[in-house]
Amino acid sequence: MNESVADLPSIRARYAAVVKGDLELIAKERERIRTDIAALQDQLRLLDDGQAWLEGLQNRVQPPPREGAGASGGVHEGGAAEADGGGGNTGKGPAPSTAASSKTGSGAPTLRDLIVDELCGRGRPCSAQDVATALGRAHPGRRIKEPAMRNALEAMVRQERVRRVTRGSRVFYQVDGINAVAKA
């Protein structure tokens, strides 16, 4: 019995050494994983930037399929009505543009529908300027200006169709459905 009591400190010392070693291994593994995550995030940012650049290039080189419909007057008429309605003549911002484009009956998508499509296609938060630039390239027959884009985006935030994301002093917008998919 004396031998087992005498061995107790050496057993404790061995367990303490094993626990210490395990904690060091876990700390090293966590640091390795953090480094891997940072590298993957950098790669993802590069891929996102490359994709955005290539999509912009594609829009400049090859007109989107909706342009063919615009040649018959569908998209361009709706764009003209939307640009005129949102130009500030009535002082209401984007609300008249939505009403004006739906009254044309041309089947042209509204500015808000185009915004939702663009944000869904991106899958990540975008600034009003990014959305306005992309839609301007994709729909050259429409006059889409950044202030009108901001007004439309803020109206969509109030309608809960779009979510506002702030990063520092910058404001970005994202379709709310993307967040629900990402959380699921």
matplotlib code that plots the C-alpha trace (Angstrom):
import matplotlib.pyplot as plt

x = [0.0, 2.9, 4.2, 0.9, 0.9, 4.5, 3.7, 0.9, 3.1, 4.8, 1.4, 0.2, 3.3, 2.9, -0.8, 0.2, 2.8, 0.3, -2.3, 0.3, 1.4, -2.2, -2.9, 0.2, -0.8, -4.3, -2.9, -0.6, -3.4, -5.7, -3.0, -2.4, -6.2, -6.4, -3.5, -5.3, -8.6, -6.8, -5.2, -8.5, -10.2, -7.5, -8.0, -11.8, -11.3, -9.1, -11.6, -14.5, -12.5, -11.6, -15.2, -16.5, -13.9, -14.7, -18.4, -17.8, -15.7, -18.3, -21.0, -18.9, -18.0, -21.3, -24.6, -26.9, -29.9, -32.3, -30.7, -32.2, -35.7, -34.7, -34.1, -37.8, -38.6, -39.4, -36.5, -35.7, -39.2, -39.4, -36.0, -37.0, -40.2, -38.2, -35.5, -38.0, -40.1, -37.1, -35.4, -36.9, -39.6, -42.2, -39.8, -40.6, -37.5, -37.8, -41.5, -42.8, -40.3, -41.7, -45.3, -44.4, -42.6, -45.4, -47.9, -46.1, -47.2, -44.1, -43.0, -39.8, -38.4, -38.5, -35.4, -36.1, -36.3, -33.1, -31.4, -32.6, -31.4, -28.0, -27.6, -28.7, -26.2, -23.4, -24.2, -22.3, -22.9, -22.4, -22.3, -24.9, -22.2, -21.3, -24.9, -25.4, -22.3, -23.2, -26.8, -25.6, -23.3, -25.9, -28.7, -27.1, -30.5, -31.5, -30.1, -29.3, -27.6, -26.2, -28.5, -31.5, -29.9, -29.4, -33.0, -34.3, -32.0, -33.1, -36.8, -36.1, -34.5, -37.7, -39.7, -37.3, -36.5, -32.8, -30.6, -28.2, -24.7, -22.3, -18.5, -16.9, -18.3, -19.2, -22.8, -23.4, -26.7, -27.5, -30.6, -32.0, -32.7, -29.0, -28.5, -31.3, -29.7, -26.2, -27.6, -29.4]
y = [0.0, 2.3, 1.8, 3.0, 6.1, 6.7, 6.4, 8.9, 12.0, 10.3, 9.4, 13.0, 14.3, 11.9, 13.0, 16.6, 16.1, 14.3, 17.1, 19.8, 18.0, 17.6, 21.3, 22.3, 20.0, 21.5, 25.1, 24.2, 22.6, 25.6, 28.0, 25.8, 25.8, 29.6, 30.0, 27.7, 29.7, 33.0, 31.6, 30.3, 33.6, 35.3, 32.9, 33.4, 37.2, 36.8, 34.5, 36.9, 39.8, 37.8, 36.7, 40.3, 41.5, 38.7, 39.3, 43.0, 42.1, 39.6, 42.3, 44.7, 42.1, 40.1, 41.8, 39.9, 38.0, 40.8, 43.1, 41.2, 41.8, 45.5, 45.9, 45.3, 48.1, 46.0, 46.8, 50.2, 51.5, 50.3, 51.7, 55.1, 55.2, 54.1, 56.7, 59.5, 58.5, 58.2, 61.4, 63.6, 65.3, 64.3, 64.4, 60.9, 59.0, 55.4, 54.8, 56.4, 54.5, 51.2, 52.3, 53.8, 50.7, 48.4, 50.5, 50.2, 46.6, 45.9, 43.1, 45.0, 44.2, 46.9, 48.5, 46.7, 43.3, 44.0, 44.9, 41.7, 39.7, 41.4, 40.9, 37.3, 36.7, 38.1, 36.2, 38.7, 42.2, 44.9, 48.7, 50.8, 51.9, 48.3, 47.5, 50.6, 50.0, 46.3, 47.2, 50.1, 47.7, 44.9, 47.4, 50.2, 51.4, 52.3, 55.4, 54.0, 56.5, 55.8, 58.2, 56.5, 53.2, 54.2, 55.3, 52.1, 50.0, 51.9, 51.5, 47.8, 47.7, 49.2, 46.6, 43.9, 42.6, 43.6, 43.8, 46.7, 45.6, 48.2, 47.7, 50.6, 53.7, 51.8, 50.5, 47.3, 45.6, 41.9, 39.9, 38.5, 35.1, 34.5, 34.8, 32.3, 29.8, 30.4, 29.8, 26.6]
z = [0.0, 0.7, -2.9, -4.4, -2.3, -3.2, -6.9, -6.8, -7.4, -10.3, -11.8, -11.4, -13.0, -16.0, -16.4, -16.1, -18.8, -21.1, -20.6, -21.2, -24.4, -25.6, -25.0, -27.0, -29.8, -29.8, -29.8, -32.8, -34.7, -34.1, -35.3, -38.4, -39.1, -38.6, -41.1, -43.6, -43.2, -43.8, -46.9, -48.2, -47.5, -49.5, -52.3, -52.2, -52.3, -55.4, -57.0, -56.3, -57.7, -60.8, -61.3, -61.0, -63.4, -65.9, -65.6, -66.3, -69.3, -70.5, -70.2, -72.3, -75.0, -75.3, -74.7, -72.3, -73.7, -72.6, -75.1, -77.9, -76.4, -76.0, -79.7, -80.3, -77.8, -74.7, -72.3, -73.7, -73.3, -69.7, -69.1, -70.5, -68.4, -65.4, -65.9, -66.5, -63.5, -61.2, -62.4, -59.7, -61.8, -59.2, -56.3, -55.0, -56.1, -57.2, -56.3, -59.5, -61.6, -60.4, -61.0, -64.4, -65.6, -64.5, -66.3, -69.7, -70.0, -72.1, -69.8, -69.0, -65.6, -63.0, -61.5, -58.3, -60.0, -61.8, -58.5, -56.8, -59.8, -59.6, -55.9, -56.1, -58.9, -56.8, -53.7, -51.5, -50.2, -52.9, -52.8, -54.6, -57.0, -57.8, -58.6, -60.6, -62.6, -63.3, -64.3, -66.5, -68.4, -68.6, -69.7, -71.7, -72.9, -69.3, -67.5, -64.1, -61.8, -58.4, -56.4, -57.9, -57.1, -53.5, -53.2, -54.7, -52.4, -49.3, -50.3, -50.7, -47.2, -45.8, -47.6, -46.2, -49.7, -49.2, -46.1, -45.4, -44.3, -42.9, -42.9, -41.2, -43.0, -46.2, -46.8, -48.8, -49.7, -49.9, -50.7, -47.5, -49.0, -49.4, -45.6, -44.9, -47.3, -45.8, -42.2, -43.2]

ax = plt.figure().add_subplot(projection="3d")
ax.plot(x, y, z, "-o")
ax.set_aspect("equal")
plt.show()
